[in-house]
C-alpha cells in the first residue's frame, strides 16, 4: 500500500511538472499592460510578489491586467482561479519590452467571441457608438486652449448603465502632440491647509482614441483626435470634480478639464447610430 502511495505521489509530481512546463512565462513592464483573457470569469488571483500588480477588469470579468510595480521586480509566479474550477499557474518576469502583451487562453471556439461583460454593451457595439459620436457636429461643454492645442468635452451621454464622455483634441501647432490618457480621476476639493485633496482614479469600461486628420487636412500639419470613454454610471457631489488630464508622452505639455457633479446630471441619451457606409 505504501508503494502505491509513493507511485501515485510520484506520478502527480510528474504531471504537475508537465503542467508548469506548458504554462507560458509571462513578461510584464512598469509602463505597459499585459492582459490575460480566460474562458470563465476570474474568481481570485494570488501574486507571488508585491511588485507584481494585478487588477481584475470591472466589466470584462474574464480579463486580468498585469503590470510591474518596479523595474527591479524579481522573478515570481501567479495563480489565477476561474469560476470553472480551473487554477492557472504562470511564471512571471520583468521585461522592458515584453514580446507579447495579450494572452488569450480561451478555447478556440471562444476566440472569436466578445469579452464577457456584465454591461449591456460589448466592445464592438461600443466602437460603433464611438465612431458615431466622432462623426457628429462638434459642440463644447468645457474647453481649454494651451500650447496651441484645443481640448474640449463635446458631450456627456447615458445608456445601458454606462456614462459616456465624448472628448476632442485639436493640435494647431506644427509640433506633434502624442497624448498619454486621458487620465480621469475624482478630486475632492474639500481641503484645508493641513490636508491635501483626495483623488480616486477611474478606469474606463471602454475607450477609443481615433485620428480625424482628414477633417483638418493632413497637409496642414494639424492633428484632430476623438476620444470617447465609457464608465459604469456614477455621480459625484458638487464639492468634488471629475478631472480629465492629458499629458504629453515626450514633453511637458499638459491639458486639463474638469466637471462638477451637476454637469454629469445633464447627460443626454446617446444619439441614434448613423450609417456611415
Helices and strands as residue ranges (DSSP letters): H 2-22, E 25-28, E 34-37, E 42-47, E 52-56, E 63-68, E 76-82, E 87-94, E 102-104, G 108-110, H 123-135, E 142-146, E 149-159, E 162-171, E 179-188, E 198-202, E 206-211, G 213-215, G 218-220, E 223-232, E 240-248, E 254-259, H 261-264, E 268-269
